Amino acid sequence: MGVGMPSITKTLAKRILPQIAIEAVLRRREKRALDLVPDLDFEPSALIASTLFDHSVIFAAQSPLDSDWEADHGAIVRQATEGRIGSAVSAGDRRALYRLVRHFQPKSVLEFGTHLGMSTYYLAQALARNGAGRITTVDIIDVNGDGGAWRQAGLKMPPAEIAKALGLSGHVEFVAEPSTEFMAGQQDTYDLIFLDGDHAASAVYREVAWALGRLNPGGQIILHDYFPNGTRLFPDLQVVQGPYLAFDRLSRENPSIGIVPFSPLPWTTMPGTNNTSLAALVRM
Ligand SMILES: C[S@@+](CC[C@H](N)C(=O)[O-])C[C@H]1O[C@@H](n2cnc3c(N)ncnc32)[C@H](O)[C@@H]1O
């Protein structure tokens, strides 16, 4: 009999330790790249106040909005979820985004990172239910072209066609452009900005600084892949380092910027967990 670790512990250690080492290397790389970005000016006065972001109300376990949700979710599932959509935001995250839009009733929404359009459909469907509103969704890739992820995912139509089939065309505008170009050429302002595009710390730092200047009063900036303090939220998913490192720098440079992680939600987000990497920036 060996004297060392029991074999189950050894197996776990073999699986987890290399991942921790990889995460440490990635974190150092992200930090170095972020350090090269000069300090940016950002003005958080338009950002929603922390006192107005009541997690327990927005994400209550039961809500009068649940019957709308069941109907809208059912319609989207019929059009868009027969493919391999694991690279999109999780089912539970889509529900949280839907709740957010129903609660705050934004009229103008901007999203970086369209990909399969899964978050887009739920944001747009919630705007439609509210009675008005438009989402501009930006991706560095032409998500509706043959090179779009919808093909590899096995979806039967590209995102613009799915939006049309859902009756959402009037609520969604697709833009194929890197966020840097979009930001350079844009003067519009938004009630809600959802950042799920380039997750590098340097990119998120630039995008948040820009987004703070494009928010209407009381507006919101929502991050995806925010892992508080770089700790794991899901046993089998590696930590994404960029968003939390970007927030760490932003909040050191301007302590009036805070963050409200949405985790845990009162519903399952992925099999076996209620955790989510969604988070809202708030003014303290
Ligand atoms: C994780 S996916 C977004 C998932 C999407 N929200 C969904 O639910 O289907 C990230 C997307 O961001 C896009 N992206 C990466 N870097 C970008 C950039 N610099 N500007 C715009 N989009 C970018 C990628 O092409 C990819 O489609």
Ligand as a Chemical Component Dictionary entry (heavy atoms), coordinates in Angstrom:
data_LIG
# 
_chem_comp.id                   LIG 
_chem_comp.type                 NON-POLYMER 
_chem_comp.pdbx_formal_charge   0 
_chem_comp.three_letter_code    LIG 
# 
loop_
_chem_comp_atom.comp_id 
_chem_comp_atom.atom_id 
_chem_comp_atom.alt_atom_id 
_chem_comp_atom.type_symbol 
_chem_comp_atom.charge 
_chem_comp_atom.model_Cartn_x 
_chem_comp_atom.model_Cartn_y 
_chem_comp_atom.model_Cartn_z 
_chem_comp_atom.pdbx_ordinal 
LIG C1  C1  C 0  -18.615 34.514 -25.774 1  
LIG S1  S1  S 1  -19.055 35.070 -27.347 2  
LIG C2  C2  C 0  -20.555 35.959 -27.010 3  
LIG C3  C3  C 0  -21.723 35.057 -26.738 4  
LIG C4  C4  C 0  -23.057 35.708 -27.051 5  
LIG N1  N1  N 0  -23.341 36.783 -26.130 6  
LIG C5  C5  C 0  -24.176 34.686 -27.047 7  
LIG O1  O1  O 0  -24.900 34.569 -26.028 8  
LIG O2  O2  O -1 -24.347 33.979 -28.056 9  
LIG C6  C6  C 0  -17.916 36.361 -27.672 10 
LIG C7  C7  C 0  -18.083 37.023 -29.029 11 
LIG O3  O3  O 0  -17.329 38.232 -29.014 12 
LIG C8  C8  C 0  -16.789 38.452 -30.285 13 
LIG N2  N2  N 0  -15.635 39.364 -30.163 14 
LIG C9  C9  C 0  -14.385 39.055 -29.734 15 
LIG N3  N3  N 0  -13.614 40.151 -29.785 16 
LIG C10 C10 C 0  -14.387 41.164 -30.241 17 
LIG C11 C11 C 0  -14.147 42.533 -30.514 18 
LIG N4  N4  N 0  -12.944 43.081 -30.331 19 
LIG N5  N5  N 0  -15.168 43.275 -30.983 20 
LIG C12 C12 C 0  -16.406 42.727 -31.184 21 
LIG N6  N6  N 0  -16.676 41.430 -30.940 22 
LIG C13 C13 C 0  -15.682 40.665 -30.478 23 
LIG C14 C14 C 0  -16.425 37.055 -30.773 24 
LIG O4  O4  O 0  -16.348 37.030 -32.195 25 
LIG C15 C15 C 0  -17.561 36.210 -30.216 26 
LIG O5  O5  O 0  -18.555 36.051 -31.180 27 
# 
loop_
_chem_comp_bond.comp_id 
_chem_comp_bond.atom_id_1 
_chem_comp_bond.atom_id_2 
_chem_comp_bond.value_order 
_chem_comp_bond.pdbx_ordinal 
LIG C1  S1  SING 1  
LIG S1  C2  SING 2  
LIG S1  C6  SING 3  
LIG C2  C3  SING 4  
LIG C3  C4  SING 5  
LIG C4  N1  SING 6  
LIG C4  C5  SING 7  
LIG C5  O1  DOUB 8  
LIG C5  O2  SING 9  
LIG C6  C7  SING 10 
LIG C7  O3  SING 11 
LIG C7  C15 SING 12 
LIG O3  C8  SING 13 
LIG C8  N2  SING 14 
LIG C8  C14 SING 15 
LIG N2  C9  SING 16 
LIG N2  C13 SING 17 
LIG C9  N3  DOUB 18 
LIG N3  C10 SING 19 
LIG C10 C11 SING 20 
LIG C10 C13 DOUB 21 
LIG C11 N4  SING 22 
LIG C11 N5  DOUB 23 
LIG N5  C12 SING 24 
LIG C12 N6  DOUB 25 
LIG N6  C13 SING 26 
LIG C14 O4  SING 27 
LIG C14 C15 SING 28 
LIG C15 O5  SING 29 
# 
